[in-house]
C-alpha cells in the first residue's frame, strides 16, 4: 500500500488533466460570479477516469481521504467521495459510522450537484436507513443549498425499499425553495416515488401541484401519460 499515497493520487489526476476539459467543466458547473458553483476549480479529468483513479486508491486511509475532500479542486473532491462510498459499502459498522460522521462534518466540500448525487444516498441515506433520520430534517431546514440537496437525494435509498414518508416530508419542506437545483432534485425524487407507487405521488401532487415551482412539477410528472401531464400543467 505504500505506493498508493495521496501524493501519487494527485499526480495521477494531474497527468490525466486537459485544459479543454477543465474549461468545459467550469462552464458546465456554473463557476462564474454569482452562479451556484462560483469559484470552483477544475483540473480537467473525465468522470470515468476519476472513477478509475478512485478504484486504484480505494484503500487510502480515511485521514488522507479527508484531506483530498478538502481540496479546492473539484476532481479531488469527487474522487474522495467515490473512495468514501466504496469504503462505506465494504466497511463494517464502525467504519460506516466513521464515514457517515466525516461526511456530515464536511458537507461544505460536497458543494456541487454531482458531488451530492454521487454520494448522498449511498452514505447518508444508507446509514440512516437503519439509524435515526433526525439529522435529515436538520439538513433540509438549513439555509445551505447543498445540505438541502443532500437531504432530499439521501431519501433515494428509502424509496428503493418502498419507504416514501421522508421523501414526501422533505419535499414539503423544500416546496417553496427559490433555487432550480432544489426544484429539480425534489421533482426527481417525487418521480422516483411515482415509478413505484403513482398513487402515493398523486396524493402529494393533489395537495401541492398548484403551488409547486414549474420545474419541480415537470420533473415529478415526467413519466406520466400525456393526458395526466396536461392536467397537472394546467394550473
N, C-alpha and C positions, 0 to 999 in steps of 0.2 A: 504493500500500500504506500510505501514511502514515495514512489514516483508519482502517485496521484495526489498532488498537492494543490492548494488553492492557487498558488502562483502559476503552476502549469495549466490549470484550468483556464485562467485568464489568458494565458499565452495561446492556448488552443483557439479560444474565441477570437482573439485579435488576429490570428493567422487566417481565419475564415472571413473576416470582415471586408466589406467593399463599400466604397464611398457612395456608389449609386444606390445600393440597398439602404444605406443609412439615411440618405436624403429622402428616399421614397417612404421609409418608415416614419421619419419625422413629420412628413406631410400627412400620412395616413392616420397617425395617432394624435394629430392636432396639438402640436407642441408650440404653436405661435402664441404671442402675447394675448392674454385673455381667454385662451382656449383651455379645454379641460386637461390637456397634457403639457401645459406650459412649462418650458424649461427642461423637459425630459431629453436625455441624450441617447443616441443610438450608435452602436458600433457598425451595424450593417451586416447582420448574420441572420439567415433564414431560420424559421421555426424548426423545420426538420433537422437542420444542422445543430440547433440548440438542444433538441431532444437527444441527439446522438452524443453530444458532449455530456449531457446530464447522465446518460446511462453509463458512460465511461467513468464518471466520478460519483457514482451513486452511493459509494461508501465513505464519502468525505465526512469527517467529523462534524457534528452538529454545530460546534462553535465556529468552524470555518464556513459552514453554510450560512450561518447568521451574518458573518462579515460580508459574504457575497450578496446577501439580500439587501444589505445597507448601501450597496454601490449606487453611484449616480447613473450608471449605465443600465439601460432597460434590459438588455440581453442578459446581463449578470443577474438581475433580479428574477427574470423568468426562469433561467437555468436553476437558480437557487430554489425556486418554487417547485420545479419539476423534481429536483432531488428530494425536497421535503415530502412531496406526495409519495414518491417511491419508498422513502424510508418509513413514512407513516403506514403505508399499505403493508409493508413487510415487517413492521416492528411489533413488539409485544405491548401490553397495556401501558407500561411505564414509558416506553419510547413514544407511544401515541400521545400520551398526556403531555410529555415534554414538548413535542412538536406543536400540538394544539395551543399550549400556553405561549410558546415562542411566536406563533403566528399572530395571536391576538395582541401580543405586546408590540408587534412590529407591523401593524396594518398600515402605518404611514408609508411603508415601502411597497405595499400591494396597491399601487396607485395608478392603475390604468385598467381598462375593462378586460383586456386579455389576461392580465395578471390575476385579476379576481376570478374570471371564468375558468381559468386553468387549475384553480386551487381551492376555491371556497367550499364547494360541495364535497370535494374529496378529502378535505381536512376538517373544516368547521362542521359541515353537515354530517360527515361520517362520525365524528366524535360525539356530536350532540344527539345522534340517532339513539345512542344508548346511555346518554347522560343528560344533565339539565340543559334546557333550551332557553333559560332565562337570559343569558348573555346575548342571544339572538335579537331580543327586543331592545336591549341597550344599544346594539349596533344600529338597528333600524331607526331608533329615535334620536340618534346622534345628528350632528349638523354636518357630518363629513360624508361627501358623496360616495367615496369608496367603501366606507364602513356600511353605508346603507345598501350598496350593491352587493357586498359580501353577504349581508343578512338575507336578502331575497334569493340570491343564487344558491346559498347554502341549502335552502329548502328543496332544491332539486333532488337531494338524497332522500328526503322524506317522501317525495312524490313517487320515487321509484318503488316504494313499499306501500303505495296507495294511502299515504297519510297526507291529507290536504289542509288540515286546520291551520298550521303555522304559515303556509303559503298564503292562505286567504287572509289571515290576520295581519300579516306584514304587508300584503298588497293594500289592505285598507289603510294602514299607517302611512304608506307611501303614495296613496291615491292622488294627492294634490301636489306632488313634488314638482318642482319647476324644471328639472333637467331631463333632457331627452334620453340620456343613458339610463336613467331610472325608469322612464316610461317603457323603454324597450325591454329592460330586464323583467319588470313586473308583467308586461304583456306576454313575454316569452314563458314565464313560469305559469301564468294562467293558462296559456295554450297547452303546456305540458300536462296540467291537471285535466283539461278538457279532452286530451288524447286518450286518457284513461277513464274518465268519467265526465262526459259532456254535461250531464245533468247538474253536477256539482258546480262546474264552471258557469253554466247558465243561471243558476240560482244567484251566484255572485254578481254576474253581469246584470241580472234583472234589477238589482238594488242600485248598481253604481254606473251602468254604462252611459247614462245621460250626463254624468259629471266627469267621466274619465277623460284624460288627455287623448286626443285622436290617435296619436302614435301608439299609445298603450292599448287602445281598443283594437286597432288594426292588427297588431301583433297577436292579441288574445284570440281573435276570431279568424285567423289566417286559414285554419283547417276546416272552417265551417262551409256549409253549402252556399252557393251563390245567393239563394233567397234569404238565408239567415244572415249573411253578411249585409245584405241590403237593409234588412230590418234593423240591425244594430247601428248601422252607419247613419240611418235617417233619424237623428235625434233632434 
